[in-house]
């Protein structure tokens, strides 16, 4: 399927939960508060 610009859309599938920094990491690195790691795989 193509999007509005004619590019082929690549569907992604989530592989687990959102990973956020723990309190220790935030204390060491204050900017880590907004960090969120998302993991996905390509569907075929």
PQR file of N, CA, C, O and H, with PARSE charges and radii, in Angstrom:
ATOM      1  N   UNK A   1       0.845  -1.174   0.000 -0.4000 1.5000
ATOM      2  CA  UNK A   1       0.000   0.000   0.000 -0.0000 2.0000
ATOM      3  C   UNK A   1       0.895   1.243   0.000  0.5500 1.7000
ATOM      4  O   UNK A   1       1.960   1.253   0.617 -0.5500 1.4000
ATOM      5  N   UNK A   2       0.450   2.283  -0.695 -0.4000 1.5000
ATOM      6  CA  UNK A   2       1.241   3.508  -0.794 -0.0000 2.0000
ATOM      7  C   UNK A   2       0.599   4.633   0.004  0.5500 1.7000
ATOM      8  O   UNK A   2      -0.618   4.669   0.182 -0.5500 1.4000
ATOM      9  H   UNK A   2      -0.415   2.275  -1.196  0.4000 1.0000
ATOM     10  N   UNK A   3       1.440   5.559   0.484 -0.4000 1.5000
ATOM     11  CA  UNK A   3       0.926   6.708   1.222 -0.0000 2.0000
ATOM     12  C   UNK A   3       0.604   7.844   0.258  0.5500 1.7000
ATOM     13  O   UNK A   3       0.624   7.650  -0.958 -0.5500 1.4000
ATOM     14  H   UNK A   3       2.429   5.531   0.339  0.4000 1.0000
ATOM     15  N   UNK A   4       0.312   9.013   0.783 -0.4000 1.5000
ATOM     16  CA  UNK A   4      -0.089  10.177  -0.001 -0.0000 2.0000
ATOM     17  C   UNK A   4       0.993  10.590  -1.002  0.5500 1.7000
ATOM     18  O   UNK A   4       0.679  11.066  -2.093 -0.5500 1.4000
ATOM     19  H   UNK A   4       0.297   9.171   1.771  0.4000 1.0000
ATOM     20  N   UNK A   5       2.265  10.410  -0.635 -0.4000 1.5000
ATOM     21  CA  UNK A   5       3.365  10.835  -1.487 -0.0000 2.0000
ATOM     22  C   UNK A   5       3.823   9.751  -2.465  0.5500 1.7000
ATOM     23  O   UNK A   5       4.769   9.974  -3.220 -0.5500 1.4000
ATOM     24  H   UNK A   5       2.521  10.023   0.251  0.4000 1.0000
ATOM     25  N   UNK A   6       3.183   8.597  -2.468 -0.4000 1.5000
ATOM     26  CA  UNK A   6       3.539   7.525  -3.380 -0.0000 2.0000
ATOM     27  C   UNK A   6       4.603   6.586  -2.845  0.5500 1.7000
ATOM     28  O   UNK A   6       5.047   5.688  -3.562 -0.5500 1.4000
ATOM     29  H   UNK A   6       2.414   8.416  -1.854  0.4000 1.0000
ATOM     30  N   UNK A   7       5.026   6.774  -1.589 -0.4000 1.5000
ATOM     31  CA  UNK A   7       6.014   5.887  -0.985 -0.0000 2.0000
ATOM     32  C   UNK A   7       5.330   4.632  -0.461  0.5500 1.7000
ATOM     33  O   UNK A   7       4.199   4.686   0.023 -0.5500 1.4000
ATOM     34  H   UNK A   7       4.665   7.503  -1.007  0.4000 1.0000
ATOM     35  N   UNK A   8       6.013   3.521  -0.560 -0.4000 1.5000
ATOM     36  CA  UNK A   8       5.463   2.271  -0.054 -0.0000 2.0000
ATOM     37  C   UNK A   8       5.567   2.274   1.467  0.5500 1.7000
ATOM     38  O   UNK A   8       6.643   2.492   2.025 -0.5500 1.4000
ATOM     39  H   UNK A   8       6.932   3.478  -0.953  0.4000 1.0000
ATOM     40  N   UNK A   9       4.436   2.030   2.136 -0.4000 1.5000
ATOM     41  CA  UNK A   9       4.423   1.995   3.596 -0.0000 2.0000
ATOM     42  C   UNK A   9       4.998   0.670   4.075  0.5500 1.7000
ATOM     43  O   UNK A   9       4.672  -0.390   3.540 -0.5500 1.4000
ATOM     44  H   UNK A   9       3.562   1.853   1.684  0.4000 1.0000
ATOM     45  N   UNK A  10       5.857   0.739   5.087 -0.4000 1.5000
ATOM     46  CA  UNK A  10       6.459  -0.459   5.651 -0.0000 2.0000
ATOM     47  C   UNK A  10       5.823  -0.707   7.014  0.5500 1.7000
ATOM     48  O   UNK A  10       6.119   0.006   7.974 -0.5500 1.4000
ATOM     49  H   UNK A  10       6.122   1.600   5.522  0.4000 1.0000
ATOM     50  N   UNK A  11       4.961  -1.699   7.108 -0.4000 1.5000
ATOM     51  CA  UNK A  11       4.307  -1.959   8.388 -0.0000 2.0000
ATOM     52  C   UNK A  11       5.295  -2.518   9.415  0.5500 1.7000
ATOM     53  O   UNK A  11       6.138  -3.356   9.094 -0.5500 1.4000
ATOM     54  H   UNK A  11       4.720  -2.278   6.329  0.4000 1.0000
ATOM     55  N   UNK A  12       5.176  -2.046  10.634 -0.4000 1.5000
ATOM     56  CA  UNK A  12       6.050  -2.483  11.712 -0.0000 2.0000
ATOM     57  C   UNK A  12       5.218  -3.207  12.766  0.5500 1.7000
ATOM     58  O   UNK A  12       4.032  -2.927  12.940 -0.5500 1.4000
ATOM     59  H   UNK A  12       4.491  -1.365  10.895  0.4000 1.0000
ATOM     60  N   UNK A  13       5.856  -4.139  13.461 -0.4000 1.5000
ATOM     61  CA  UNK A  13       5.202  -4.866  14.534 -0.0000 2.0000
ATOM     62  C   UNK A  13       5.980  -4.647  15.823  0.5500 1.7000
ATOM     63  O   UNK A  13       7.196  -4.839  15.854 -0.5500 1.4000
ATOM     64  H   UNK A  13       6.820  -4.367  13.320  0.4000 1.0000
ATOM     65  N   UNK A  14       5.288  -4.246  16.887 -0.4000 1.5000
ATOM     66  CA  UNK A  14       5.948  -4.020  18.173 -0.0000 2.0000
ATOM     67  C   UNK A  14       6.501  -5.327  18.725  0.5500 1.7000
ATOM     68  O   UNK A  14       5.894  -6.390  18.590 -0.5500 1.4000
ATOM     69  H   UNK A  14       4.301  -4.090  16.862  0.4000 1.0000
ATOM     70  N   UNK A  15       7.689  -5.215  19.360 -0.4000 1.5000
ATOM     71  CA  UNK A  15       8.333  -6.387  19.954 -0.0000 2.0000
ATOM     72  C   UNK A  15       8.578  -6.095  21.429  0.5500 1.7000
ATOM     73  O   UNK A  15       9.726  -5.916  21.837 -0.5500 1.4000
ATOM     74  H   UNK A  15       8.182  -4.352  19.469  0.4000 1.0000
ATOM     75  N   UNK A  16       7.562  -6.047  22.204 -0.4000 1.5000
ATOM     76  CA  UNK A  16       7.739  -5.807  23.636 -0.0000 2.0000
ATOM     77  C   UNK A  16       7.291  -4.424  24.051  0.5500 1.7000
ATOM     78  O   UNK A  16       6.657  -3.685  23.297 -0.5500 1.4000
ATOM     79  H   UNK A  16       6.630  -6.193  21.872  0.4000 1.0000
ATOM     80  N   UNK A  17       7.652  -4.105  25.292 -0.4000 1.5000
ATOM     81  CA  UNK A  17       7.194  -2.862  25.904 -0.0000 2.0000
ATOM     82  C   UNK A  17       8.123  -1.695  25.608  0.5500 1.7000
ATOM     83  O   UNK A  17       9.221  -1.862  25.078 -0.5500 1.4000
ATOM     84  H   UNK A  17       8.167  -4.705  25.904  0.4000 1.0000
ATOM     85  N   UNK A  18       7.656  -0.530  25.961 -0.4000 1.5000
ATOM     86  CA  UNK A  18       8.437   0.693  25.919 -0.0000 2.0000
ATOM     87  C   UNK A  18       9.462   0.636  27.048  0.5500 1.7000
ATOM     88  O   UNK A  18       9.108   0.313  28.182 -0.5500 1.4000
ATOM     89  H   UNK A  18       6.764  -0.394  26.392  0.4000 1.0000
ATOM     90  N   UNK A  19      10.729   0.945  26.757 -0.4000 1.5000
ATOM     91  CA  UNK A  19      11.779   0.917  27.772 -0.0000 2.0000
ATOM     92  C   UNK A  19      12.132   2.351  28.147  0.5500 1.7000
ATOM     93  O   UNK A  19      12.492   3.158  27.291 -0.5500 1.4000
ATOM     94  H   UNK A  19      11.017   1.207  25.835  0.4000 1.0000
ATOM     95  N   UNK A  20      12.025   2.655  29.432 -0.4000 1.5000
ATOM     96  CA  UNK A  20      12.334   3.991  29.945 -0.0000 2.0000
ATOM     97  C   UNK A  20      13.464   3.876  30.969  0.5500 1.7000
ATOM     98  O   UNK A  20      13.645   2.814  31.566 -0.5500 1.4000
ATOM     99  H   UNK A  20      11.732   1.999  30.128  0.4000 1.0000
ATOM    100  N   UNK A  21      14.223   4.948  31.180 -0.4000 1.5000
ATOM    101  CA  UNK A  21      15.330   4.888  32.141 -0.0000 2.0000
ATOM    102  C   UNK A  21      14.827   4.770  33.582  0.5500 1.7000
ATOM    103  O   UNK A  21      13.751   5.262  33.920 -0.5500 1.4000
ATOM    104  H   UNK A  21      14.076   5.811  30.695  0.4000 1.0000
ATOM    105  N   UNK A  22      15.627   4.108  34.420 -0.4000 1.5000
ATOM    106  CA  UNK A  22      15.257   3.992  35.828 -0.0000 2.0000
ATOM    107  C   UNK A  22      15.703   5.236  36.600  0.5500 1.7000
ATOM    108  O   UNK A  22      16.355   6.119  36.043 -0.5500 1.4000
ATOM    109  H   UNK A  22      16.501   3.708  34.145  0.4000 1.0000
ATOM    110  N   UNK A  23      15.353   5.296  37.861 -0.4000 1.5000
ATOM    111  CA  UNK A  23      15.639   6.475  38.682 -0.0000 2.0000
ATOM    112  C   UNK A  23      17.136   6.747  38.797  0.5500 1.7000
ATOM    113  O   UNK A  23      17.560   7.902  38.844 -0.5500 1.4000
ATOM    114  H   UNK A  23      14.824   4.578  38.314  0.4000 1.0000
ATOM    115  N   UNK A  24      17.935   5.684  38.842 -0.4000 1.5000
ATOM    116  CA  UNK A  24      19.390   5.847  38.953 -0.0000 2.0000
ATOM    117  C   UNK A  24      19.952   6.544  37.712  0.5500 1.7000
ATOM    118  O   UNK A  24      20.784   7.444  37.824 -0.5500 1.4000
ATOM    119  H   UNK A  24      17.591   4.746  38.804  0.4000 1.0000
ATOM    120  N   UNK A  25      19.496   6.128  36.539 -0.4000 1.5000
ATOM    121  CA  UNK A  25      19.959   6.737  35.289 -0.0000 2.0000
ATOM    122  C   UNK A  25      19.548   8.205  35.217  0.5500 1.7000
ATOM    123  O   UNK A  25      20.340   9.048  34.796 -0.5500 1.4000
ATOM    124  H   UNK A  25      18.820   5.397  36.448  0.4000 1.0000
ATOM    125  N   UNK A  26      18.326   8.515  35.620 -0.4000 1.5000
ATOM    126  CA  UNK A  26      17.842   9.900  35.585 -0.0000 2.0000
ATOM    127  C   UNK A  26      18.651  10.773  36.543  0.5500 1.7000
ATOM    128  O   UNK A  26      18.928  11.936  36.250 -0.5500 1.4000
ATOM    129  H   UNK A  26      17.683   7.830  35.962  0.4000 1.0000
ATOM    130  N   UNK A  27      19.028  10.204  37.689 -0.4000 1.5000
ATOM    131  CA  UNK A  27      19.823  10.962  38.656 -0.0000 2.0000
ATOM    132  C   UNK A  27      21.201  11.289  38.078  0.5500 1.7000
ATOM    133  O   UNK A  27      21.711  12.391  38.281 -0.5500 1.4000
ATOM    134  H   UNK A  27      18.804   9.259  37.927  0.4000 1.0000
ATOM    135  N   UNK A  28      21.808  10.338  37.358 -0.4000 1.5000
ATOM    136  CA  UNK A  28      23.122  10.548  36.745 -0.0000 2.0000
ATOM    137  C   UNK A  28      23.015  11.481  35.540  0.5500 1.7000
ATOM    138  O   UNK A  28      23.829  12.389  35.371 -0.5500 1.4000
ATOM    139  H   UNK A  28      21.394   9.443  37.193  0.4000 1.0000
ATOM    140  N   UNK A  29      21.993  11.245  34.700 -0.4000 1.5000
ATOM    141  CA  UNK A  29      21.816  11.993  33.459 -0.0000 2.0000
ATOM    142  C   UNK A  29      20.396  12.564  33.433  0.5500 1.7000
ATOM    143  O   UNK A  29      19.452  11.847  33.101 -0.5500 1.4000
ATOM    144  H   UNK A  29      21.331  10.508  34.838  0.4000 1.0000
ATOM    145  N   UNK A  30      20.237  13.830  33.776 -0.4000 1.5000
ATOM    146  CA  UNK A  30      18.920  14.462  33.893 -0.0000 2.0000
ATOM    147  C   UNK A  30      18.143  14.446  32.576  0.5500 1.7000
ATOM    148  O   UNK A  30      16.915  14.353  32.591 -0.5500 1.4000
ATOM    149  H   UNK A  30      21.005  14.412  34.046  0.4000 1.0000
ATOM    150  N   UNK A  31      18.834  14.535  31.441 -0.4000 1.5000
ATOM    151  CA  UNK A  31      18.130  14.569  30.152 -0.0000 2.0000
ATOM    152  C   UNK A  31      17.545  13.213  29.769  0.5500 1.7000
ATOM    153  O   UNK A  31      16.780  13.123  28.808 -0.5500 1.4000
ATOM    154  H   UNK A  31      19.831  14.611  31.429  0.4000 1.0000
ATOM    155  N   UNK A  32      17.888  12.174  30.494 -0.4000 1.5000
ATOM    156  CA  UNK A  32      17.345  10.845  30.216 -0.0000 2.0000
ATOM    157  C   UNK A  32      15.864  10.744  30.584  0.5500 1.7000
ATOM    158  O   UNK A  32      15.214   9.758  30.239 -0.5500 1.4000
ATOM    159  H   UNK A  32      18.510  12.247  31.274  0.4000 1.0000
ATOM    160  N   UNK A  33      15.322  11.748  31.279 -0.4000 1.5000
ATOM    161  CA  UNK A  33      13.908  11.713  31.686 -0.0000 2.0000
ATOM    162  C   UNK A  33      12.978  11.531  30.500  0.5500 1.7000
ATOM    163  O   UNK A  33      11.947  10.870  30.624 -0.5500 1.4000
ATOM    164  H   UNK A  33      15.851  12.549  31.560  0.4000 1.0000
ATOM    165  N   UNK A  34      13.320  12.099  29.362 -0.4000 1.5000
ATOM    166  CA  UNK A  34      12.430  12.038  28.203 -0.0000 2.0000
ATOM    167  C   UNK A  34      12.759  10.877  27.263  0.5500 1.7000
ATOM    168  O   UNK A  34      12.105  10.726  26.231 -0.5500 1.4000
ATOM    169  H   UNK A  34      14.158  12.636  29.262  0.4000 1.0000
ATOM    170  N   UNK A  35      13.751  10.060  27.596 -0.4000 1.5000
ATOM    171  CA  UNK A  35      14.162   8.962  26.713 -0.0000 2.0000
ATOM    172  C   UNK A  35      13.149   7.824  26.753  0.5500 1.7000
ATOM    173  O   UNK A  35      12.689   7.421  27.821 -0.5500 1.4000
ATOM    174  H   UNK A  35      14.282  10.183  28.435  0.4000 1.0000
ATOM    175  N   UNK A  36      12.808   7.309  25.562 -0.4000 1.5000
ATOM    176  CA  UNK A  36      11.923   6.160  25.445 -0.0000 2.0000
ATOM    177  C   UNK A  36      12.427   5.294  24.293  0.5500 1.7000
ATOM    178  O   UNK A  36      12.561   5.774  23.167 -0.5500 1.4000
ATOM    179  H   UNK A  36      13.182   7.636  24.694  0.4000 1.0000
ATOM    180  N   UNK A  37      12.705   4.029  24.570 -0.4000 1.5000
ATOM    181  CA  UNK A  37      13.204   3.113  23.555 -0.0000 2.0000
ATOM    182  C   UNK A  37      12.065   2.232  23.085  0.5500 1.7000
ATOM    183  O   UNK A  37      11.428   1.542  23.881 -0.5500 1.4000
ATOM    184  H   UNK A  37      12.597   3.640  25.485  0.4000 1.0000
ATOM    185  N   UNK A  38      11.813   2.260  21.781 -0.4000 1.5000
ATOM    186  CA  UNK A  38      10.769   1.432  21.182 -0.0000 2.0000
ATOM    187  C   UNK A  38      11.435   0.436  20.245  0.5500 1.7000
ATOM    188  O   UNK A  38      12.332   0.797  19.482 -0.5500 1.4000
ATOM    189  H   UNK A  38      12.330   2.820  21.134  0.4000 1.0000
ATOM    190  N   UNK A  39      10.995  -0.822  20.303 -0.4000 1.5000
ATOM    191  CA  UNK A  39      11.584  -1.870  19.481 -0.0000 2.0000
ATOM    192  C   UNK A  39      10.500  -2.430  18.564  0.5500 1.7000
ATOM    193  O   UNK A  39       9.382  -2.704  19.001 -0.5500 1.4000
ATOM    194  H   UNK A  39      10.267  -1.115  20.923  0.4000 1.0000
ATOM    195  N   UNK A  40      10.847  -2.598  17.276 -0.4000 1.5000
ATOM    196  CA  UNK A  40       9.886  -3.119  16.307 -0.0000 2.0000
ATOM    197  C   UNK A  40      10.611  -3.955  15.261  0.5500 1.7000
ATOM    198  O   UNK A  40      11.813  -3.795  15.050 -0.5500 1.4000
ATOM    199  H   UNK A  40      11.755  -2.375  16.921  0.4000 1.0000
ATOM    200  N   UNK A  41       9.875  -4.841  14.613 -0.4000 1.5000
ATOM    201  CA  UNK A  41      10.396  -5.615  13.496 -0.0000 2.0000
ATOM    202  C   UNK A  41       9.528  -5.341  12.276  0.5500 1.7000
ATOM    203  O   UNK A  41       8.368  -4.947  12.399 -0.5500 1.4000
ATOM    204  H   UNK A  41       8.898  -4.971  14.785  0.4000 1.0000
ATOM    205  N   UNK A  42      10.097  -5.553  11.116 -0.4000 1.5000
ATOM    206  CA  UNK A  42       9.349  -5.374   9.877 -0.0000 2.0000
ATOM    207  C   UNK A  42       8.447  -6.572   9.641  0.5500 1.7000
ATOM    208  O   UNK A  42       8.878  -7.716   9.788 -0.5500 1.4000
ATOM    209  H   UNK A  42      11.039  -5.873  11.016  0.4000 1.0000
ATOM    210  N   UNK A  43       7.199  -6.318   9.275 -0.4000 1.5000
ATOM    211  CA  UNK A  43       6.285  -7.391   8.886 -0.0000 2.0000
ATOM    212  C   UNK A  43       6.562  -7.736   7.433  0.5500 1.7000
ATOM    213  O   UNK A  43       6.954  -6.880   6.640 -0.5500 1.4000
ATOM    214  H   UNK A  43       6.849  -5.389   9.155  0.4000 1.0000
ATOM    215  N   UNK A  44       6.358  -8.976   7.103 -0.4000 1.5000
ATOM    216  CA  UNK A  44       6.541  -9.379   5.701 -0.0000 2.0000
ATOM    217  C   UNK A  44       5.243  -9.813   5.104  0.5500 1.7000
ATOM    218  O   UNK A  44       5.197 -10.188   3.932 -0.5500 1.4000
ATOM    219  H   UNK A  44       6.040  -9.672   7.747  0.4000 1.0000
TER
END
